[in-house]
């Protein structure tokens, strides 16, 4: 591990060579949008909202999984990047059934906030209107797949933090979807500990607690970094 010097948005910065572009940017208050990344969980790199341009490369690179190197020059904002991010968010909205006005996480939704930050005030792509059944079989929680964006935060927190691995992803492409255990109803799961960690990390309100109003759906994901730090200290 060594310290390297790099440039992000014309700012000369330093970071460790085991850090990603996203980590160094965050440390210097440079905002890069992301939905799947969450401190305390493994990095998946699935949403692609954190794409950045690295000088010397024609392709765009995900900031959450790209390690910094000496002399690297990075741009996090450009017309090309904004176009990609707009398209990604619009696709997330049209692929599901995101109706903000009746959502339990209205005004407490990361997808909604990301769209607002990107200046998205309408959707230009055709809606798919998928038919997805809500699973309210669990005694405490509800899973609404209509609001799921497959960020896999719930899958990772259930596996890596709780050790239950109740959640997983089945299917491929447009048919990908979340399942519990072997595609059983959530209320019939034999592995679920009802800890609620998956609900805490869900960015859209796809997972929520029964009887909770929108204002009560504020998430407290900082417990992840606390658990991660305690485990490091224990080792």
Number of C-alpha atoms within 10 A of each C-alpha: 7 9 14 17 16 20 17 22 13 10 12 11 16 20 22 17 17 15 18 19 28 26 22 21 19 12 13 14 9 15 13 18 21 23 23 23 23 19 14 19 17 12 14 16 19 16 21 21 25 25 26 25 21 18 12 9 8 8 10 17 17 20 27 25 17 17 18 26 20 15 13 16 19 21 16 21 15 11 8 11 18 16 11 16 22 17 17 14 22 19 18 18 23 17 20 19 19 20 11 14 9 9 17 22 25 19 16 19 21 18 21 20 15 18 18 11 10 15 11 16 8 8 14 11 12 11 15 12 12 12 10 12 10 13 15 17 14 17 11 14 20 20 23 18 22 19 24 23 24 20 19 23 25 24 20 23 24 22 16 14 15 16 13 16 18 23 25 18 14 14 10 8 7 7 7 11 15 19 19 21 18 11 14 11 15 22 17 12 18 12 14 20 13 14 11 17 19 21 25 23 23 24 25 27 29 22 24 24 20 12 10 12 14 17 11 12 20 15 15 11 17 13 14 19 14 13 13 15 12 11 10 9 8 7 5
